Amino acid sequence: MTDTEFFEILGYLSSPARNTKLDVETHPRRRASFETEFEQLTGIRPEVDNHNYYVWDEEANKWGTELRIYFNNSENASAALRNMIVSPRPNFGYNARINNNSFVWRLIEYGFLLRDGQDSNRVRQLVPTEYTNVFERGYNLT
């Protein structure tokens, strides 16, 4: 994915029309490293709320940390974004999901937080000037 594609997608997912939800599930042995990295990128220490941030039981058959975004997709999304979409969680209120940890970490780097709906002003402030126009193009897609 090029930087141009990324910043257009960042704008698209930042739009209130997408209501983008960022969730993290982690095994207890990965909790400290996830929380440290998240805090370094955002300045915010995540707190387990069992809504956007879950820590599994020690016995869970899970290997590490899973980052996910859920959003309301439209047919106007870029091909680069559509290629990452996996089947949505049934009866969850969103029609698209992405399970790509590297991609979600990059969203966090540019202002995404553990929440339902993202703060587009927070994200917009972190977009490099040379990508402002493509961010806005993605943001304004219907």
NORPE-V584185 format. One record per pair of residues at least 4 apart in sequence whose C-alpha atoms are under 6 Angstrom apart, sorted by sequence separation. I is the first residue (numbers start at 1). J is the second residue. D is the distance in whole Angstrom. If there is no record, write none. Layout:
i = (I	I)
j = (J	J)
d = (D	D)
//
This chain:
i = (10	39	49	50	108	120	13	39	48	107	39	48	88	88	88	86	111	85	86	111	85	110	84	110	72	71	72	73	71	70	70	25	27	69	23	24	25	26	27	69	23	25	68	68	30	67	27	26	26	25	25	24	24	23	23	22	22	21	21	20	20	19	18	18	52	52	41	23	22	22	21	21	21	20	19	14	14	11	15	11	8	12	8	11	12	7	11	9	8)
j = (14	43	53	54	112	124	18	44	53	112	45	54	95	96	97	97	122	97	98	123	98	123	98	126	94	94	95	96	96	96	97	53	55	97	52	53	54	55	56	98	53	55	98	99	64	101	64	64	65	65	66	66	67	67	68	68	69	69	70	70	71	71	71	72	114	115	109	114	114	115	115	116	117	117	117	118	120	135	139	136	134	138	135	138	139	135	139	138	138)
d = (6	5	6	5	4	6	6	5	5	6	5	6	6	5	5	6	6	6	6	5	5	6	6	6	5	5	5	6	5	6	4	6	6	6	4	5	5	5	5	5	6	6	6	5	6	5	5	6	4	6	5	6	5	6	5	6	5	5	5	6	4	6	5	5	6	6	6	6	5	6	6	4	5	5	4	6	5	4	5	6	5	4	5	5	4	5	4	6	4)
//
